[in-house]
Amino acid sequence: LLGIWPSGILVGLDKDCNITFEEYSQKWLERIKSNCSPLYYSHAITSLKRMNNQFGAVKLKELTPVIIQDYIDFMKQRQVVVKRAKLKSDLKMYLKSHLIKVKDFVIKAEIKEQSYQSAIRGERILVEPAKRMCKALGIKYEDYFETIVSKRDYAKGTLIRERRYISAILASAKRLRIIDHNFASREYLEPIT
């Protein structure tokens, strides 16, 4: 049976194991959590959700280059929905009229000052920091921001990162002798262009 020693090493697996990509990827996530940056871990969670929706039920030992390449090709054709907030009222004037210092405001709103500065310059910012700004000031989001929804292709960097996660998971499985070969290596997959 599958288990994890305190050292984080997966035990109880062999080449005859019927573990799926999804099952192994979740164990891999647990294992790397303390050894990677929060941003890497966050991106890995998001990427693995997408991967597991596509081929998570495939047994790890049955994962082929064709399945992986089909996923990468699928991602190249998909678009991501992007939501951004654009300031429509004078937030700078609001702070000034209420004698609120910017540094105190960004601390209370738990945002980066860069988000505030971008918003008052009229740039689109992430929706969550905009909502935190409004909550910190006790104002309605809809009164100060509009949400702009757009679609765009997945960035090349996202696709490269997806393939790196697949490679890391399969390399880990190979090291633990769950699979014989890592099919996510360069020699098997087309380059991302």
N, C-alpha and C positions, 0 to 999 in steps of 0.2 A: 504494500500500500504506500501511497504517496505521503511523505512527511518532510518536515524541515528540521534539521538539527539546529541548535542555538547558533552555530556558526553561519547559518543561512544557506547551507548546502542542501540541495534536494537529495533525498534518499529514497530507496525503495523502487527505483525505476530501472528497467532494462530495455533492451531493444525490442522485446516482445510486448512492451507496454502499449496500451491502446489510448493513451492520453491524447486529447485533442489539442489543437493549437490554442484555443481559448483557455483551457484548463492550465496548460503549461505557461501561457503568457501571464496569467494571473499570479502564478507562483513566482515567475520571473520578476514581476512588478514588486512583489513583497520582498524579494531578495535584494533588489537594487535600491529600494527606497532610502536606506540609510547611507548609500554610497554615491549618490548623485545629487545634483542641485535640485531645488524645488521646481525650477522652471523645466528642467529635463523631465522630471517625474510627471509634472502636469501635462506636458506635451505627449509623453508616453501614454498616459491614461486616455487622452483624447484620441490619439492615433489607434490605440488598441481597440477602442470602441468601434471605430470604423472598420478595422481589419476583421474583428470578430463577427461583425454583421455580414461580412462577405465570405470569410472562410474559416471562422472560428470552430465550426463543427467538424472540420477535416482533421483526421488523425495526424499527429505531428509526423509520424513516419511515412505518411502518404502525401505529404505536401510536396508538390512538384514545381519546377520552374515555370511551367505553363500557368498554374494557379496563381503564383506570385505575380507573373508578368500581366496576367489578365486583370488582377487587382490594380496594379500600377497604371495600366491602360485605362481602366474604369475611372480611376482618380483623375487622370489627365482630362477626361471628358466631362467631369462633374464641375459644378460651380458651387461656391460657398455663399451663403447669405451673410452679408455684413451689415450690422446695425451700428450707426453712429449718431451721436447727439450734436446738434448745432444750436448754439445760443441764439435766442431771438429777442431777449430783453437785456438791458444793461446791468450785468451782474457786478461789474466794477463799481458802478454808481450805487448799487444796493449796499455793497460793503462799506463804501465811503459814507453814505447817508446814515448807516447804522453804527458807525464808528468801529467797524470790525477790521482788525489788521489781517492782512493776507496770510502771514505766517501762522497766526492763531487759527484762521479759517481752514487752512489746508491740514493742520493737525487734527482739528475737530472733525473734518470731513473724511479723514484718513485717505487722502489723495496725495499725489505728487504735485508740487507747485507747477510743474510743466503742464499738467492737464488743465489747471486753472488758466495759466498764461495762454495756452493754445485756444481755449474756449473764448477768452475775451478778445483774441485776435480774429475771431470768426472762423477758426478751423474746426473741423469735425473731430470729436473726441469719442472715446468709448462711452457707451451708455451708462455703465455702472458707476464710474467716477462722477458723471453728471448727476445721477440720482443721489449719490452720497453728498454731493454739494448741496442739493436742494434739501435733503433731509437735515443736514447740519444747520441750515438756515431756517428750517421750518416753512419752506415755501413749496408750492406745487411744481413738480417737474414740468408739466404741460404749460405752465405759465412762463417758464423761462427757457425751455429747450423744445426743439422739435426733433423727432427721431427720423432719420433718413435711412431707408433700407435699399441696399443695392446688391447685385450679384456680381461675382468675379470668379475667374478661374482660380484653382488652387495654385499657390505660388510654387515655383520650382523648388524652393527650399523646403517646402512642406513635403513634396514628393520624395525628395532626397532623404529627408528625416524619416519618412514612413519606411523606406527601404532599409535605412540603417537600423531601425528598431527590429524589423524582420530578421536582418542579418545577425543582430546581437542575440535575439532569442534563439535562432537556429544554431549559432555558434555555442551558446550556453548548453543547448541540448546535445550538441556533438561532444562538448567537453565532458558532459555527464554520461556519455555513451547511450543516450536515448535514441539518437539517430546516427547513421553511418556517415552522412555527408551533409554539408551546408549548401543547400541549393539557392541560397540568396546571395551567393558570391558573384563578383563581376563577370566571371567566365560564363555564367548561365543567363544573366539578365541583360536586356538592352539598356544602354545608357539613357538617363533621363535628360531630354533636351528641351 
